[in-house]
Amino acid sequence: MQKLKKERIKILGAYGTRGINKGTSSILLNSKRVIDAGNLLEALREESVMIEEIWLTHSHLDHIVDIAYIIDNYFTKRIKSLKIMGLPQTLKALKEHFLNDAIWPDFSIIKMAIGDENVIEYIPIETGKKYKVSENESIEAFTSDHTVASCGYIYERNNSRILIGTDTYSLDNYIDILENNHDIKSCILECSFSNEMEILAKASKHLTPKLLFQQLQKLQRDDLLIYINHIKPIYEEKIIAQIEQYKGKWQVKIIKDGFFLTF
C-alpha cells in the first residue's frame, strides 16, 4: 500500500550566495535541528535559540556564517550547548579559521550565560553511519565531490527518506545511492552556474544545468522528484531557463527561501 502521508522540511536559505532577500544554504529539519547555517538569523530570528544541532555539509562561508550570529544575538537566552556536527576536516576548519578568536570568538571555550556548559560543542561524524536523532528520525552522511571535504545527507523521518545534496561537481556517489535505495523518492541537487560558466563550475566544483542533467542520464530510474538549490541569484533567470531546456524526463522544482519541501 502506498504511503499517503508526506513528511516535510523547510528551506531557510536556498541560494549559492547572498542576494537581496535571498539567503544561503540552510534547511530546518525540525525545531531543534538544521542542515547548514547560511540563513538562520533572518529566517528564524528568536526561534534560533531552539536550535541544538547544526549538521554541516562543509566549511564554506555560505554554509556556516550564521553560527556566529545566532550565538551573538541570543547568547543570554540559550539554555543548551549548540552542537556542531560535521566531518573532522570541516570542524577543524571552523576551529582554525572561523571561530578562532581572530575572526570570531572561540565559543567552544566560553561558558553559557545559563549553566556550566560551553556555548559550542564540536562533534565529528562519519560518512556511512546512521545517526538516530529522535524516536522517528535519523540522518546519514555521504561523501560529496567539492573543493573541500564535503558531505550530503540522507534524512529519514517516519520511514520517509530524502537525499539532501550539497555543493558538488560529480553526481556518481549520489547516483549509486539513488539506484540502491528506491524508497528515496526526492532529492535536493545543486545547480550554481549557467552553462556559459562551465569552466568556472569545473574549477570551483559546482554544476550547470547541462552538467547536472548530463550526469543524471546515468540514473536508470525516473521516479524521482528533483529539487534544485544553490543557484547564484545574479544568474537565476538564465539558470532556470536552461534547467527547463535540459531537464528532459525529470520532474523538477526550483526551491526558494521559505519553501516547504515534501518527501
KEDOFI-969740 format. One record per residue (C-alpha): y, x, z; residue in three letters; residue number from 1. Coordinates in steps of 0.1 Angstrom, whole numbers, m for minus. Each point is the difference from the previous one (the first is absolute). Layout:
N
<vodo><v>Y</v><u>X</u><w>Z</w><pati>ala</pati><voti>NUM</voti></vodo>
...
This chain:
263
<vodo><v>0</v><u>0</u><w>0</w><pati>met</pati><voti>1</voti></vodo>
<vodo><v>34</v><u>14</u><w>m10</w><pati>gln</pati><voti>2</voti></vodo>
<vodo><v>23</v><u>9</u><w>28</w><pati>lys</pati><voti>3</voti></vodo>
<vodo><v>30</v><u>m24</u><w>m2</w><pati>leu</pati><voti>4</voti></vodo>
<vodo><v>22</v><u>13</u><w>28</w><pati>lys</pati><voti>5</voti></vodo>
<vodo><v>23</v><u>29</u><w>m11</w><pati>lys</pati><voti>6</voti></vodo>
<vodo><v>13</v><u>27</u><w>23</w><pati>glu</pati><voti>7</voti></vodo>
<vodo><v>35</v><u>14</u><w>m6</w><pati>arg</pati><voti>8</voti></vodo>
<vodo><v>22</v><u>29</u><w>9</w><pati>ile</pati><voti>9</voti></vodo>
<vodo><v>37</v><u>5</u><w>m4</w><pati>lys</pati><voti>10</voti></vodo>
<vodo><v>17</v><u>26</u><w>m22</w><pati>ile</pati><voti>11</voti></vodo>
<vodo><v>30</v><u>14</u><w>20</w><pati>leu</pati><voti>12</voti></vodo>
<vodo><v>9</v><u>26</u><w>m26</w><pati>gly</pati><voti>13</voti></vodo>
<vodo><v>m13</v><u>0</u><w>m36</w><pati>ala</pati><voti>14</voti></vodo>
<vodo><v>20</v><u>27</u><w>m19</w><pati>tyr</pati><voti>15</voti></vodo>
<vodo><v>m4</v><u>37</u><w>m8</w><pati>gly</pati><voti>16</voti></vodo>
<vodo><v>35</v><u>8</u><w>12</w><pati>thr</pati><voti>17</voti></vodo>
<vodo><v>28</v><u>m18</u><w>18</w><pati>arg</pati><voti>18</voti></vodo>
<vodo><v>24</v><u>m22</u><w>m20</w><pati>gly</pati><voti>19</voti></vodo>
<vodo><v>24</v><u>m27</u><w>9</w><pati>ile</pati><voti>20</voti></vodo>
<vodo><v>m21</v><u>m26</u><w>19</w><pati>asn</pati><voti>21</voti></vodo>
<vodo><v>m32</v><u>19</u><w>m9</w><pati>lys</pati><voti>22</voti></vodo>
<vodo><v>m21</v><u>17</u><w>26</w><pati>gly</pati><voti>23</voti></vodo>
<vodo><v>m26</v><u>27</u><w>m3</w><pati>thr</pati><voti>24</voti></vodo>
<vodo><v>m37</v><u>m2</u><w>8</w><pati>ser</pati><voti>25</voti></vodo>
<vodo><v>m11</v><u>m20</u><w>30</w><pati>ser</pati><voti>26</voti></vodo>
<vodo><v>m25</v><u>m28</u><w>5</w><pati>ile</pati><voti>27</voti></vodo>
<vodo><v>m3</v><u>m22</u><w>31</w><pati>leu</pati><voti>28</voti></vodo>
<vodo><v>m37</v><u>m5</u><w>8</w><pati>leu</pati><voti>29</voti></vodo>
<vodo><v>6</v><u>m20</u><w>31</w><pati>asn</pati><voti>30</voti></vodo>
<vodo><v>27</v><u>m1</u><w>28</w><pati>ser</pati><voti>31</voti></vodo>
<vodo><v>m12</v><u>34</u><w>14</w><pati>lys</pati><voti>32</voti></vodo>
<vodo><v>m11</v><u>20</u><w>m30</w><pati>arg</pati><voti>33</voti></vodo>
<vodo><v>16</v><u>12</u><w>m33</w><pati>val</pati><voti>34</voti></vodo>
<vodo><v>m10</v><u>23</u><w>m28</w><pati>ile</pati><voti>35</voti></vodo>
<vodo><v>29</v><u>24</u><w>m6</w><pati>asp</pati><voti>36</voti></vodo>
<vodo><v>35</v><u>m1</u><w>14</w><pati>ala</pati><voti>37</voti></vodo>
<vodo><v>24</v><u>m1</u><w>m29</w><pati>gly</pati><voti>38</voti></vodo>
<vodo><v>18</v><u>m33</u><w>9</w><pati>asn</pati><voti>39</voti></vodo>
<vodo><v>m7</v><u>m10</u><w>36</w><pati>leu</pati><voti>40</voti></vodo>
<vodo><v>34</v><u>m3</u><w>15</w><pati>leu</pati><voti>41</voti></vodo>
<vodo><v>17</v><u>m22</u><w>m26</w><pati>glu</pati><voti>42</voti></vodo>
<vodo><v>m31</v><u>m22</u><w>m5</w><pati>ala</pati><voti>43</voti></vodo>
<vodo><v>m11</v><u>m4</u><w>36</w><pati>leu</pati><voti>44</voti></vodo>
<vodo><v>31</v><u>8</u><w>21</w><pati>arg</pati><voti>45</voti></vodo>
<vodo><v>m7</v><u>m6</u><w>37</w><pati>glu</pati><voti>46</voti></vodo>
<vodo><v>m35</v><u>m11</u><w>m8</w><pati>glu</pati><voti>47</voti></vodo>
<vodo><v>m7</v><u>36</u><w>m9</w><pati>ser</pati><voti>48</voti></vodo>
<vodo><v>m4</v><u>6</u><w>38</w><pati>val</pati><voti>49</voti></vodo>
<vodo><v>m33</v><u>m18</u><w>m3</w><pati>met</pati><voti>50</voti></vodo>
<vodo><v>m15</v><u>26</u><w>m24</w><pati>ile</pati><voti>51</voti></vodo>
<vodo><v>m26</v><u>21</u><w>18</w><pati>glu</pati><voti>52</voti></vodo>
<vodo><v>m17</v><u>18</u><w>m30</w><pati>glu</pati><voti>53</voti></vodo>
<vodo><v>14</v><u>14</u><w>m32</w><pati>ile</pati><voti>54</voti></vodo>
<vodo><v>m28</v><u>10</u><w>m25</w><pati>trp</pati><voti>55</voti></vodo>
<vodo><v>16</v><u>26</u><w>m23</w><pati>leu</pati><voti>56</voti></vodo>
<vodo><v>m11</v><u>6</u><w>m36</w><pati>thr</pati><voti>57</voti></vodo>
<vodo><v>18</v><u>33</u><w>m2</w><pati>his</pati><voti>58</voti></vodo>
<vodo><v>30</v><u>20</u><w>12</w><pati>ser</pati><voti>59</voti></vodo>
<vodo><v>27</v><u>m7</u><w>m27</w><pati>his</pati><voti>60</voti></vodo>
<vodo><v>33</v><u>m14</u><w>13</w><pati>leu</pati><voti>61</voti></vodo>
<vodo><v>m2</v><u>m34</u><w>m16</w><pati>asp</pati><voti>62</voti></vodo>
<vodo><v>m32</v><u>m7</u><w>20</w><pati>his</pati><voti>63</voti></vodo>
<vodo><v>11</v><u>14</u><w>34</w><pati>ile</pati><voti>64</voti></vodo>
<vodo><v>38</v><u>m4</u><w>3</w><pati>val</pati><voti>65</voti></vodo>
<vodo><v>2</v><u>m30</u><w>24</w><pati>asp</pati><voti>66</voti></vodo>
<vodo><v>m22</v><u>16</u><w>26</w><pati>ile</pati><voti>67</voti></vodo>
<vodo><v>32</v><u>17</u><w>11</w><pati>ala</pati><voti>68</voti></vodo>
<vodo><v>22</v><u>m31</u><w>m1</w><pati>tyr</pati><voti>69</voti></vodo>
<vodo><v>m22</v><u>m25</u><w>18</w><pati>ile</pati><voti>70</voti></vodo>
<vodo><v>m4</v><u>24</u><w>29</w><pati>ile</pati><voti>71</voti></vodo>
<vodo><v>36</v><u>8</u><w>1</w><pati>asp</pati><voti>72</voti></vodo>
<vodo><v>13</v><u>m36</u><w>m1</w><pati>asn</pati><voti>73</voti></vodo>
<vodo><v>m25</v><u>m15</u><w>24</w><pati>tyr</pati><voti>74</voti></vodo>
<vodo><v>m9</v><u>29</u><w>23</w><pati>phe</pati><voti>75</voti></vodo>
<vodo><v>8</v><u>m19</u><w>32</w><pati>thr</pati><voti>76</voti></vodo>
<vodo><v>m20</v><u>m30</u><w>m11</w><pati>lys</pati><voti>77</voti></vodo>
<vodo><v>m33</v><u>16</u><w>m9</w><pati>arg</pati><voti>78</voti></vodo>
<vodo><v>m28</v><u>m5</u><w>25</w><pati>ile</pati><voti>79</voti></vodo>
<vodo><v>m28</v><u>18</u><w>m18</w><pati>lys</pati><voti>80</voti></vodo>
<vodo><v>m3</v><u>34</u><w>m16</w><pati>ser</pati><voti>81</voti></vodo>
<vodo><v>3</v><u>m1</u><w>m38</w><pati>leu</pati><voti>82</voti></vodo>
<vodo><v>m33</v><u>13</u><w>m15</w><pati>lys</pati><voti>83</voti></vodo>
<vodo><v>5</v><u>18</u><w>m33</w><pati>ile</pati><voti>84</voti></vodo>
<vodo><v>m33</v><u>0</u><w>m19</w><pati>met</pati><voti>85</voti></vodo>
<vodo><v>m5</v><u>23</u><w>m29</w><pati>gly</pati><voti>86</voti></vodo>
<vodo><v>m18</v><u>28</u><w>m17</w><pati>leu</pati><voti>87</voti></vodo>
<vodo><v>2</v><u>33</u><w>20</w><pati>pro</pati><voti>88</voti></vodo>
<vodo><v>22</v><u>15</u><w>m27</w><pati>gln</pati><voti>89</voti></vodo>
<vodo><v>23</v><u>m30</u><w>1</w><pati>thr</pati><voti>90</voti></vodo>
<vodo><v>5</v><u>2</u><w>37</w><pati>leu</pati><voti>91</voti></vodo>
<vodo><v>5</v><u>38</u><w>m2</w><pati>lys</pati><voti>92</voti></vodo>
<vodo><v>28</v><u>m6</u><w>m25</w><pati>ala</pati><voti>93</voti></vodo>
<vodo><v>17</v><u>m25</u><w>23</w><pati>leu</pati><voti>94</voti></vodo>
<vodo><v>m1</v><u>23</u><w>30</w><pati>lys</pati><voti>95</voti></vodo>
<vodo><v>12</v><u>30</u><w>m19</w><pati>glu</pati><voti>96</voti></vodo>
<vodo><v>26</v><u>m14</u><w>m24</w><pati>his</pati><voti>97</voti></vodo>
<vodo><v>12</v><u>m34</u><w>13</w><pati>phe</pati><voti>98</voti></vodo>
<vodo><v>m4</v><u>m8</u><w>37</w><pati>leu</pati><voti>99</voti></vodo>
<vodo><v>5</v><u>36</u><w>9</w><pati>asn</pati><voti>100</voti></vodo>
<vodo><v>33</v><u>1</u><w>20</w><pati>asp</pati><voti>101</voti></vodo>
<vodo><v>18</v><u>15</u><w>m30</w><pati>ala</pati><voti>102</voti></vodo>
<vodo><v>0</v><u>m31</u><w>m23</w><pati>ile</pati><voti>103</voti></vodo>
<vodo><v>m7</v><u>m26</u><w>27</w><pati>trp</pati><voti>104</voti></vodo>
<vodo><v>m12</v><u>1</u><w>36</w><pati>pro</pati><voti>105</voti></vodo>
<vodo><v>m36</v><u>8</u><w>8</w><pati>asp</pati><voti>106</voti></vodo>
<vodo><v>m9</v><u>m33</u><w>16</w><pati>phe</pati><voti>107</voti></vodo>
<vodo><v>m35</v><u>11</u><w>7</w><pati>ser</pati><voti>108</voti></vodo>
<vodo><v>13</v><u>20</u><w>30</w><pati>ile</pati><voti>109</voti></vodo>
<vodo><v>26</v><u>m26</u><w>11</w><pati>ile</pati><voti>110</voti></vodo>
<vodo><v>m10</v><u>m27</u><w>26</w><pati>lys</pati><voti>111</voti></vodo>
<vodo><v>7</v><u>m36</u><w>m7</w><pati>met</pati><voti>112</voti></vodo>
<vodo><v>27</v><u>m18</u><w>19</w><pati>ala</pati><voti>113</voti></vodo>
<vodo><v>m27</v><u>m22</u><w>15</w><pati>ile</pati><voti>114</voti></vodo>
<vodo><v>m31</v><u>16</u><w>14</w><pati>gly</pati><voti>115</voti></vodo>
<vodo><v>m14</v><u>36</u><w>m2</w><pati>asp</pati><voti>116</voti></vodo>
<vodo><v>m13</v><u>1</u><w>m36</w><pati>glu</pati><voti>117</voti></vodo>
<vodo><v>16</v><u>21</u><w>m26</w><pati>asn</pati><voti>118</voti></vodo>
<vodo><v>19</v><u>m19</u><w>m27</w><pati>val</pati><voti>119</voti></vodo>
<vodo><v>m23</v><u>11</u><w>m28</w><pati>ile</pati><voti>120</voti></vodo>
<vodo><v>m37</v><u>9</u><w>m1</w><pati>glu</pati><voti>121</voti></vodo>
<vodo><v>m15</v><u>17</u><w>m31</w><pati>tyr</pati><voti>122</voti></vodo>
<vodo><v>m35</v><u>m11</u><w>m9</w><pati>ile</pati><voti>123</voti></vodo>
<vodo><v>m18</v><u>18</u><w>m28</w><pati>pro</pati><voti>124</voti></vodo>
<vodo><v>m23</v><u>m21</u><w>m22</w><pati>ile</pati><voti>125</voti></vodo>
<vodo><v>m29</v><u>7</u><w>m24</w><pati>glu</pati><voti>126</voti></vodo>
<vodo><v>m6</v><u>m13</u><w>m35</w><pati>thr</pati><voti>127</voti></vodo>
<vodo><v>m32</v><u>m21</u><w>m4</w><pati>gly</pati><voti>128</voti></vodo>
<vodo><v>0</v><u>m10</u><w>37</w><pati>lys</pati><voti>129</voti></vodo>
<vodo><v>5</v><u>m37</u><w>8</w><pati>lys</pati><voti>130</voti></vodo>
<vodo><v>23</v><u>m6</u><w>30</w><pati>tyr</pati><voti>131</voti></vodo>
<vodo><v>m3</v><u>m33</u><w>18</w><pati>lys</pati><voti>132</voti></vodo>
<vodo><v>35</v><u>m10</u><w>11</w><pati>val</pati><voti>133</voti></vodo>
<vodo><v>m8</v><u>m35</u><w>14</w><pati>ser</pati><voti>134</voti></vodo>
<vodo><v>m28</v><u>m24</u><w>2</w><pati>glu</pati><voti>135</voti></vodo>
<vodo><v>5</v><u>m12</u><w>m36</w><pati>asn</pati><voti>136</voti></vodo>
<vodo><v>17</v><u>30</u><w>m16</w><pati>glu</pati><voti>137</voti></vodo>
<vodo><v>m9</v><u>35</u><w>m12</w><pati>ser</pati><voti>138</voti></vodo>
<vodo><v>16</v><u>27</u><w>m22</w><pati>ile</pati><voti>139</voti></vodo>
<vodo><v>m15</v><u>29</u><w>m19</w><pati>glu</pati><voti>140</voti></vodo>
<vodo><v>19</v><u>28</u><w>m17</w><pati>ala</pati><voti>141</voti></vodo>
<vodo><v>m10</v><u>14</u><w>m34</w><pati>phe</pati><voti>142</voti></vodo>
<vodo><v>14</v><u>31</u><w>m19</w><pati>thr</pati><voti>143</voti></vodo>
<vodo><v>29</v><u>m4</u><w>m25</w><pati>ser</pati><voti>144</voti></vodo>
<vodo><v>12</v><u>25</u><w>m26</w><pati>asp</pati><voti>145</voti></vodo>
<vodo><v>35</v><u>9</u><w>9</w><pati>his</pati><voti>146</voti></vodo>
<vodo><v>21</v><u>32</u><w>4</w><pati>thr</pati><voti>147</voti></vodo>
<vodo><v>m7</v><u>1</u><w>38</w><pati>val</pati><voti>148</voti></vodo>
<vodo><v>m31</v><u>m11</u><w>20</w><pati>ala</pati><voti>149</voti></vodo>
<vodo><v>0</v><u>m38</u><w>m5</w><pati>ser</pati><voti>150</voti></vodo>
<vodo><v>m22</v><u>m30</u><w>6</w><pati>cys</pati><voti>151</voti></vodo>
<vodo><v>m2</v><u>m37</u><w>m8</w><pati>gly</pati><voti>152</voti></vodo>
<vodo><v>m17</v><u>m26</u><w>22</w><pati>tyr</pati><voti>153</voti></vodo>
<vodo><v>m26</v><u>m27</u><w>m2</w><pati>ile</pati><voti>154</voti></vodo>
<vodo><v>12</v><u>m27</u><w>24</w><pati>tyr</pati><voti>155</voti></vodo>
<vodo><v>m24</v><u>m27</u><w>12</w><pati>glu</pati><voti>156</voti></vodo>
<vodo><v>7</v><u>m32</u><w>19</w><pati>arg</pati><voti>157</voti></vodo>
<vodo><v>m24</v><u>m28</u><w>6</w><pati>asn</pati><voti>158</voti></vodo>
<vodo><v>m23</v><u>15</u><w>m26</w><pati>asn</pati><voti>159</voti></vodo>
<vodo><v>27</v><u>0</u><w>m27</w><pati>ser</pati><voti>160</voti></vodo>
<vodo><v>8</v><u>35</u><w>m14</w><pati>arg</pati><voti>161</voti></vodo>
<vodo><v>28</v><u>15</u><w>m20</w><pati>ile</pati><voti>162</voti></vodo>
<vodo><v>5</v><u>35</u><w>m14</w><pati>leu</pati><voti>163</voti></vodo>
<vodo><v>35</v><u>12</u><w>8</w><pati>ile</pati><voti>164</voti></vodo>
<vodo><v>8</v><u>29</u><w>m22</w><pati>gly</pati><voti>165</voti></vodo>
<vodo><v>28</v><u>25</u><w>3</w><pati>thr</pati><voti>166</voti></vodo>
<vodo><v>18</v><u>26</u><w>m21</w><pati>asp</pati><voti>167</voti></vodo>
<vodo><v>m26</v><u>15</u><w>m24</w><pati>thr</pati><voti>168</voti></vodo>
<vodo><v>m4</v><u>14</u><w>m35</w><pati>tyr</pati><voti>169</voti></vodo>
<vodo><v>m38</v><u>m5</u><w>m4</w><pati>ser</pati><voti>170</voti></vodo>
<vodo><v>m18</v><u>m33</u><w>7</w><pati>leu</pati><voti>171</voti></vodo>
<vodo><v>m35</v><u>14</u><w>m2</w><pati>asp</pati><voti>172</voti></vodo>
<vodo><v>m6</v><u>m4</u><w>37</w><pati>asn</pati><voti>173</voti></vodo>
<vodo><v>14</v><u>m35</u><w>0</w><pati>tyr</pati><voti>174</voti></vodo>
<vodo><v>m22</v><u>m10</u><w>m29</w><pati>ile</pati><voti>175</voti></vodo>
<vodo><v>m31</v><u>14</u><w>18</w><pati>asp</pati><voti>176</voti></vodo>
<vodo><v>8</v><u>m21</u><w>31</w><pati>ile</pati><voti>177</voti></vodo>
<vodo><v>7</v><u>m32</u><w>m20</w><pati>leu</pati><voti>178</voti></vodo>
<vodo><v>m31</v><u>4</u><w>m21</w><pati>glu</pati><voti>179</voti></vodo>
<vodo><v>m21</v><u>3</u><w>31</w><pati>asn</pati><voti>180</voti></vodo>
<vodo><v>17</v><u>m27</u><w>21</w><pati>asn</pati><voti>181</voti></vodo>
<vodo><v>2</v><u>m32</u><w>m20</w><pati>his</pati><voti>182</voti></vodo>
<vodo><v>10</v><u>m19</u><w>31</w><pati>asp</pati><voti>183</voti></vodo>
<vodo><v>34</v><u>17</u><w>m4</w><pati>ile</pati><voti>184</voti></vodo>
<vodo><v>18</v><u>m25</u><w>m22</w><pati>lys</pati><voti>185</voti></vodo>
<vodo><v>36</v><u>13</u><w>3</w><pati>ser</pati><voti>186</voti></vodo>
<vodo><v>16</v><u>34</u><w>m1</w><pati>cys</pati><voti>187</voti></vodo>
<vodo><v>35</v><u>16</u><w>2</w><pati>ile</pati><voti>188</voti></vodo>
<vodo><v>7</v><u>27</u><w>m26</w><pati>leu</pati><voti>189</voti></vodo>
<vodo><v>31</v><u>20</u><w>m5</w><pati>glu</pati><voti>190</voti></vodo>
<vodo><v>21</v><u>3</u><w>m32</w><pati>cys</pati><voti>191</voti></vodo>
<vodo><v>30</v><u>21</u><w>6</w><pati>ser</pati><voti>192</voti></vodo>
<vodo><v>14</v><u>10</u><w>m34</w><pati>phe</pati><voti>193</voti></vodo>
<vodo><v>5</v><u>m14</u><w>m35</w><pati>ser</pati><voti>194</voti></vodo>
<vodo><v>m22</v><u>13</u><w>m29</w><pati>asn</pati><voti>195</voti></vodo>
<vodo><v>29</v><u>23</u><w>m12</w><pati>glu</pati><voti>196</voti></vodo>
<vodo><v>m2</v><u>19</u><w>32</w><pati>met</pati><voti>197</voti></vodo>
<vodo><v>m37</v><u>10</u><w>m2</w><pati>glu</pati><voti>198</voti></vodo>
<vodo><v>7</v><u>38</u><w>4</w><pati>ile</pati><voti>199</voti></vodo>
<vodo><v>18</v><u>m7</u><w>33</w><pati>leu</pati><voti>200</voti></vodo>
<vodo><v>m27</v><u>m24</u><w>11</w><pati>ala</pati><voti>201</voti></vodo>
<vodo><v>m27</v><u>27</u><w>m6</w><pati>lys</pati><voti>202</voti></vodo>
<vodo><v>21</v><u>27</u><w>18</w><pati>ala</pati><voti>203</voti></vodo>
<vodo><v>6</v><u>m23</u><w>30</w><pati>ser</pati><voti>204</voti></vodo>
<vodo><v>m34</v><u>m16</u><w>m2</w><pati>lys</pati><voti>205</voti></vodo>
<vodo><v>10</v><u>m36</u><w>m6</w><pati>his</pati><voti>206</voti></vodo>
<vodo><v>m9</v><u>m26</u><w>m26</w><pati>leu</pati><voti>207</voti></vodo>
<vodo><v>17</v><u>m17</u><w>m29</w><pati>thr</pati><voti>208</voti></vodo>
<vodo><v>m11</v><u>m34</u><w>m14</w><pati>pro</pati><voti>209</voti></vodo>
<vodo><v>m18</v><u>18</u><w>m29</w><pati>lys</pati><voti>210</voti></vodo>
<vodo><v>m18</v><u>25</u><w>24</w><pati>leu</pati><voti>211</voti></vodo>
<vodo><v>m9</v><u>m28</u><w>24</w><pati>leu</pati><voti>212</voti></vodo>
<vodo><v>m17</v><u>m23</u><w>m25</w><pati>phe</pati><voti>213</voti></vodo>
<vodo><v>m16</v><u>28</u><w>m20</w><pati>gln</pati><voti>214</voti></vodo>
<vodo><v>m18</v><u>10</u><w>32</w><pati>gln</pati><voti>215</voti></vodo>
<vodo><v>m9</v><u>m36</u><w>9</w><pati>leu</pati><voti>216</voti></vodo>
<vodo><v>m20</v><u>m2</u><w>m33</w><pati>gln</pati><voti>217</voti></vodo>
<vodo><v>m27</v><u>20</u><w>18</w><pati>lys</pati><voti>218</voti></vodo>
<vodo><v>m5</v><u>m29</u><w>24</w><pati>leu</pati><voti>219</voti></vodo>
<vodo><v>m29</v><u>m22</u><w>m11</w><pati>gln</pati><voti>220</voti></vodo>
<vodo><v>10</v><u>m31</u><w>20</w><pati>arg</pati><voti>221</voti></vodo>
<vodo><v>29</v><u>m23</u><w>m8</w><pati>asp</pati><voti>222</voti></vodo>
<vodo><v>1</v><u>m23</u><w>30</w><pati>asp</pati><voti>223</voti></vodo>
<vodo><v>28</v><u>19</u><w>19</w><pati>leu</pati><voti>224</voti></vodo>
<vodo><v>35</v><u>m11</u><w>8</w><pati>leu</pati><voti>225</voti></vodo>
<vodo><v>22</v><u>30</u><w>m4</w><pati>ile</pati><voti>226</voti></vodo>
<vodo><v>32</v><u>2</u><w>21</w><pati>tyr</pati><voti>227</voti></vodo>
<vodo><v>24</v><u>27</u><w>m12</w><pati>ile</pati><voti>228</voti></vodo>
<vodo><v>25</v><u>18</u><w>22</w><pati>asn</pati><voti>229</voti></vodo>
<vodo><v>19</v><u>33</u><w>4</w><pati>his</pati><voti>230</voti></vodo>
<vodo><v>22</v><u>m8</u><w>m31</w><pati>ile</pati><voti>231</voti></vodo>
<vodo><v>32</v><u>21</u><w>m1</w><pati>lys</pati><voti>232</voti></vodo>
<vodo><v>27</v><u>m26</u><w>2</w><pati>pro</pati><voti>233</voti></vodo>
<vodo><v>23</v><u>15</u><w>m27</w><pati>ile</pati><voti>234</voti></vodo>
<vodo><v>m28</v><u>m3</u><w>m26</w><pati>tyr</pati><voti>235</voti></vodo>
<vodo><v>m14</v><u>m34</u><w>13</w><pati>glu</pati><voti>236</voti></vodo>
<vodo><v>8</v><u>m22</u><w>m30</w><pati>glu</pati><voti>237</voti></vodo>
<vodo><v>m15</v><u>26</u><w>m25</w><pati>lys</pati><voti>238</voti></vodo>
<vodo><v>m31</v><u>6</u><w>21</w><pati>ile</pati><voti>239</voti></vodo>
<vodo><v>m7</v><u>m37</u><w>4</w><pati>ile</pati><voti>240</voti></vodo>
<vodo><v>4</v><u>m6</u><w>m37</w><pati>ala</pati><voti>241</voti></vodo>
<vodo><v>m24</v><u>29</u><w>m7</w><pati>gln</pati><voti>242</voti></vodo>
<vodo><v>m25</v><u>m13</u><w>25</w><pati>ile</pati><voti>243</voti></vodo>
<vodo><v>0</v><u>m33</u><w>m19</w><pati>glu</pati><voti>244</voti></vodo>
<vodo><v>m6</v><u>19</u><w>m32</w><pati>gln</pati><voti>245</voti></vodo>
<vodo><v>m29</v><u>21</u><w>13</w><pati>tyr</pati><voti>246</voti></vodo>
<vodo><v>m18</v><u>m23</u><w>26</w><pati>lys</pati><voti>247</voti></vodo>
<vodo><v>m25</v><u>m14</u><w>m24</w><pati>gly</pati><voti>248</voti></vodo>
<vodo><v>m27</v><u>m21</u><w>18</w><pati>lys</pati><voti>249</voti></vodo>
<vodo><v>13</v><u>7</u><w>35</w><pati>trp</pati><voti>250</voti></vodo>
<vodo><v>16</v><u>m26</u><w>23</w><pati>gln</pati><voti>251</voti></vodo>
<vodo><v>31</v><u>18</u><w>13</w><pati>val</pati><voti>252</voti></vodo>
<vodo><v>27</v><u>m7</u><w>25</w><pati>lys</pati><voti>253</voti></vodo>
<vodo><v>31</v><u>21</u><w>7</w><pati>ile</pati><voti>254</voti></vodo>
<vodo><v>6</v><u>1</u><w>37</w><pati>ile</pati><voti>255</voti></vodo>
<vodo><v>35</v><u>0</u><w>16</w><pati>lys</pati><voti>256</voti></vodo>
<vodo><v>13</v><u>3</u><w>35</w><pati>asp</pati><voti>257</voti></vodo>
<vodo><v>m9</v><u>m30</u><w>21</w><pati>gly</pati><voti>258</voti></vodo>
<vodo><v>m30</v><u>m9</u><w>m23</w><pati>phe</pati><voti>259</voti></vodo>
<vodo><v>m30</v><u>m15</u><w>18</w><pati>phe</pati><voti>260</voti></vodo>
<vodo><v>m31</v><u>14</u><w>m16</w><pati>leu</pati><voti>261</voti></vodo>
<vodo><v>m33</v><u>m20</u><w>1</w><pati>thr</pati><voti>262</voti></vodo>
<vodo><v>m35</v><u>15</u><w>m1</w><pati>phe</pati><voti>263</voti></vodo>
